[in-house]
Amino acid sequence: MSRKAISTGIKLLAISLAVGLGLSVLGVSARDVLGWLGGTVGEAVGVGANLLEWAWSYVILGAAIVLPVWLILVALRHLQRKK
């Protein structure tokens, strides 16, 4: 392992210890933090799923126009190169 990686690992360990001690003084436990993170991740996934569900119908509608126009333009460019 490189010296820089070991140094970074030691720094991260020391900072983690200091933050952990500080949070412990404030009465925050690792379980509290992990529960909060799990809830936040779950909410973010839910928002992302709702966004995709909302956007999907608009993507399909736009693609119904954009893809045929794009295919026509590609075909015209191809025919112009052949001349």
C-alpha positions in Angstrom: 0.0 0.0 0.0 1.3 3.5 -0.8 2.4 5.9 1.9 -0.2 8.4 0.8 -3.0 5.9 1.1 -1.9 5.0 4.6 -1.6 8.7 5.6 -5.1 9.4 4.2 -6.5 6.4 6.1 -4.9 7.6 9.4 -6.3 11.1 8.9 -9.8 9.8 8.1 -9.6 7.6 11.2 -8.6 10.5 13.4 -11.2 12.8 12.0 -13.9 10.1 12.4 -12.8 9.6 16.1 -13.1 13.4 16.7 -16.5 13.7 15.1 -17.8 10.6 16.8 -16.7 11.9 20.2 -18.3 15.3 19.5 -21.6 13.7 18.4 -21.5 11.4 21.5 -21.2 14.5 23.7 -24.3 15.9 21.9 -26.2 12.7 22.6 -26.3 11.4 19.0 -25.6 7.7 18.5 -24.5 5.8 15.4 -28.0 4.2 15.3 -29.6 7.6 15.1 -27.4 8.7 12.2 -27.8 5.5 10.3 -31.6 5.6 10.8 -31.7 9.2 9.5 -29.5 8.3 6.5 -31.7 5.2 5.7 -34.8 7.4 5.7 -33.1 10.1 3.6 -32.0 7.5 1.0 -35.5 6.0 0.9 -37.1 9.4 0.4 -34.6 10.2 -2.3 -35.3 7.0 -4.2 -39.1 7.7 -3.9 -38.7 11.2 -5.3 -36.5 9.9 -8.1 -39.1 7.2 -9.0 -41.9 9.8 -9.0 -39.8 12.0 -11.2 -39.2 9.2 -13.7 -42.9 8.3 -13.7 -43.9 11.9 -14.4 -41.2 12.4 -17.1 -41.7 9.1 -18.9 -44.9 10.1 -20.7 -43.3 13.3 -21.9 -40.2 11.5 -23.1 -42.4 9.1 -25.2 -44.4 12.0 -26.6 -41.3 13.9 -27.6 -39.6 10.8 -29.0 -42.6 10.2 -31.3 -41.7 13.4 -33.1 -37.9 13.7 -32.6 -36.9 10.2 -33.6 -38.6 10.1 -37.0 -37.2 13.6 -37.8 -33.8 12.5 -36.7 -33.9 9.4 -38.9 -35.0 11.5 -41.9 -32.1 13.9 -41.4 -29.6 11.0 -41.0 -30.9 9.4 -44.2 -30.7 12.7 -46.1 -27.1 13.3 -45.0 -26.2 9.7 -46.0 -27.8 10.3 -49.5 -25.9 13.6 -49.9 -22.6 11.9 -49.1 -23.2 9.3 -51.8 -23.6 11.9 -54.5 
